Amino acid sequence: MKKGEDYIGLTVSFLCHDGEGNVFLSKRSVNCRDEHGRWDCGGGGIEFGHTAEETVRKEILEEYGSESLEIEFLGYRDVFREQNGKPTHWMSLDFSVRIDRAQAHNAEPHKFDEVGWFKKGALPEPTHSQWPMFLEKYGERLGM
């Protein structure tokens, strides 16, 4: 059985920021599951026995090489999509996380073609298909 396809997948999504109006995004490579060449915030599946916050900290350290300085839970989203002609359903627990600009880098170059800091009002294109939903739900709260 495959999570997200045969049963609801549980994931965390996190928007990393520096507390000064900048966000850290990654451009997905062909080695990612989907959305190749699109800019995205970070995320990862929650594994059995791990809390959501433990998963956020682990994924940020793995993906961006940075410790999580402040973690704020934003809410959740049901994410309905289609992958390879098959409907998928994920439940995303969403977070805003302050990280250290000096530590942040591409710690998984096999997964990300690029990473970078961007002003909240000047995000790169194209973005992940779920960005509009994320911004609609949290944009005002995040100053975006």
C-alpha positions as CSV (number, residue, x, y, z in Angstrom):
1,M,0.0,0.0,0.0
2,K,1.2,3.5,-0.9
3,K,0.7,6.5,1.3
4,G,-1.2,9.3,-0.3
5,E,-2.7,6.9,-2.9
6,D,-4.1,3.9,-1.0
7,Y,-4.6,5.8,2.2
8,I,-4.3,9.4,3.4
9,G,-0.6,10.5,3.6
10,L,0.4,12.6,6.6
11,T,3.1,15.2,5.9
12,V,4.5,18.4,7.3
13,S,5.1,21.5,5.2
14,F,7.2,24.4,6.4
15,L,8.0,27.9,5.2
16,C,11.4,28.8,6.5
17,H,12.2,32.5,7.1
18,D,14.8,34.7,8.7
19,G,12.4,36.9,10.7
20,E,13.3,39.9,8.5
21,G,10.9,39.5,5.6
22,N,12.8,36.8,3.6
23,V,11.9,33.2,2.9
24,F,14.1,30.3,2.0
25,L,12.8,28.2,-1.0
26,S,14.1,25.2,-3.0
27,K,13.7,24.4,-6.7
28,R,12.7,20.7,-7.1
29,S,14.9,18.5,-9.2
30,V,14.0,15.6,-11.4
31,N,14.8,13.3,-8.5
32,C,11.8,14.6,-6.5
33,R,8.5,12.7,-6.7
34,D,6.8,15.5,-8.7
35,E,6.6,19.2,-9.5
36,H,10.1,19.2,-11.1
37,G,11.6,22.6,-11.7
38,R,9.2,24.3,-9.4
39,W,10.0,26.4,-6.4
40,D,8.7,25.2,-3.1
41,C,8.8,25.4,0.7
42,G,10.1,22.3,2.5
43,G,8.3,19.3,3.7
44,G,8.4,15.6,4.5
45,G,6.3,12.6,5.5
46,I,5.7,12.0,9.2
47,E,7.1,8.6,10.2
48,F,5.6,6.3,12.7
49,G,6.7,7.2,16.3
50,H,7.8,10.8,15.3
51,T,5.9,13.9,16.3
52,A,5.2,16.6,13.7
53,E,7.7,19.0,15.3
54,E,10.4,16.4,15.4
55,T,9.7,15.8,11.7
56,V,10.0,19.5,10.9
57,R,13.3,19.8,12.7
58,K,14.7,16.7,11.1
59,E,13.6,17.7,7.6
60,I,14.9,21.2,7.8
61,L,18.3,19.9,9.1
62,E,18.4,17.3,6.3
63,E,17.2,19.6,3.4
64,Y,18.7,23.0,4.4
65,G,21.4,22.1,7.0
66,S,19.9,24.5,9.5
67,E,18.7,24.2,13.1
68,S,15.1,25.3,13.6
69,L,15.2,28.4,15.8
70,E,11.4,29.1,16.2
71,I,8.6,26.9,15.1
72,E,5.0,28.1,14.7
73,F,2.1,25.8,13.8
74,L,-0.1,27.5,11.2
75,G,-2.8,24.9,10.6
76,Y,-3.6,22.0,8.3
77,R,-4.7,21.5,4.7
78,D,-6.2,18.6,2.9
79,V,-4.3,18.3,-0.3
80,F,-6.1,16.6,-3.2
81,R,-4.1,16.2,-6.4
82,E,-3.5,13.7,-9.1
83,Q,-0.2,11.9,-9.8
84,N,0.4,9.7,-12.8
85,G,-3.4,9.7,-13.5
86,K,-4.2,8.6,-10.0
87,P,-5.9,10.7,-7.3
88,T,-3.9,11.4,-4.2
89,H,-4.9,12.7,-0.7
90,W,-2.5,14.1,1.8
91,M,-3.1,15.9,5.1
92,S,-0.4,18.6,5.5
93,L,0.4,20.1,8.9
94,D,1.8,23.5,8.1
95,F,4.5,25.5,9.9
96,S,6.4,28.7,9.8
97,V,10.0,28.2,10.9
98,R,12.7,30.8,11.6
99,I,16.1,29.5,10.6
100,D,19.6,30.9,10.6
101,R,20.6,32.6,7.3
102,A,24.2,31.7,7.8
103,Q,23.4,28.0,8.2
104,A,20.9,27.6,5.4
105,H,22.2,25.9,2.2
106,N,21.4,23.1,-0.2
107,A,22.1,20.1,1.9
108,E,20.4,17.8,-0.6
109,P,21.7,18.8,-4.0
110,H,20.4,15.5,-5.5
111,K,16.8,16.8,-4.6
112,F,17.1,20.5,-5.3
113,D,18.5,22.2,-8.3
114,E,18.8,25.5,-6.4
115,V,17.9,27.1,-3.1
116,G,17.8,30.7,-2.1
117,W,16.5,33.5,0.0
118,F,13.7,35.7,-1.4
119,K,11.8,38.7,-0.3
120,K,8.2,37.7,0.6
121,G,6.8,39.9,-2.1
122,A,9.2,38.7,-4.8
123,L,9.0,34.9,-5.0
124,P,10.6,33.1,-8.0
125,E,8.5,31.3,-10.7
126,P,7.2,28.8,-11.3
127,T,6.0,27.7,-7.9
128,H,4.6,24.4,-6.6
129,S,1.0,23.8,-7.5
130,Q,0.0,24.0,-3.8
131,W,1.4,27.5,-3.3
132,P,-1.8,29.3,-4.1
133,M,-3.7,27.3,-1.5
134,F,-0.9,27.8,1.1
135,L,-0.9,31.6,0.4
136,E,-4.7,31.9,0.4
137,K,-4.8,30.2,3.8
138,Y,-1.8,31.8,5.5
139,G,-0.5,34.6,3.3
140,E,-2.0,37.5,5.3
141,R,-0.8,36.0,8.6
142,L,2.7,35.6,7.1
143,G,2.8,39.0,5.5
144,M,2.8,37.6,2.0
